[in-house]
Amino acid sequence: MKMEVKEIQYKFIYQMRNNKKGENMSKKWWKAAGIRALKTVAQTAASMITIGAAITDIDWLNILSVSLVAGIYSLITNVGGLPELKEEK
């Protein structure tokens, strides 16, 4: 079930304000979420570069803009939790 964007934003703000040694806003979380966001940025940029296009024909500003938005969205969606940080029981 997908959360609405507003719900995700509210959850992100709530967790930022109420940081209590939880998984979501720890250094480990920021590192893991940052790595995921960087991968998302790179994958988005790579997918937008047209194969066979001349280097001067590529709209680099558009690629940068869309890729950064994808990275920010990746951080916001990771507020719900990251599988690599789940405690093993």
N, C-alpha and C positions, 0 to 999 in steps of 0.2 A: 504494500500500500504506500503510495507516494504522498509525502507531505506537501502542503502548499508552500510556496516560496515565503510567504509572510510567517508561517509557523516556523520554518527553518530559521529565518532571521531572528524571530523572537527567542527561540531556543538558544541560538548563538549568543545573543546579547545577555540572556539570563545566565548562561554558564560562564560568560566572561565576568559578570558581576559577582557571582557566587562561587568562585573558585575555591574548593576545599579539598585539596589533595586528590581530586577525582582524576579519572583518566583523560577527560576531554581537554583540559587546558594545561596539562603538565608539559614539561620540556620534551618528554618522549612523544606526546601527542603532536606538538608543534613540529618536531623533526619529521615524524612519519607523514603528517599532513602536508608539510612543505615539500617532501620528496614526491608525494603523489601529485601535488599541484604542479611542480616542475615537469614531471613526466607528461601531465595533461597539456601543459603549454607546448612542450616539444612535439607531442603527437598532433596537436591541433595545427601548429605551424607547418609541420611536414605534410599534413593532409591538404593544406591549402596551396602548396607550391605545385604548380602545374608541370608535369613532366614534358620536357621538350620546349618549354618557354624560354625565351632569352632572358638573361638576368636583368636587363633593363625594362622588360615588359611586366615584371612581377610588381604588384602593388604591396610593397613592404609595410607601409603604414597600416593598411587594412589587415594584413596578416598579424602584425604585432598587436593591434587593437583586439581582434577576435581572440587571439591566443591568451592575452592577459585576462580578458573577461572569463574565458574558460578556466583559467587558473584560480581566479577569485571564486567562481562557482564551485570548483572542486573543494576549496577550503570550507565553504559554507555547507556543502553537502556532507562533509566529513564530521560535522558537529555531532551527528547521530552516533558516531563511533567508528573506530577503525578495527578491522578484523585482526590485524597484526598486533594490536595492543590488548586483546581480550586475554584475561587471566586463564591460565590452564588450571583446571580443577582436578 
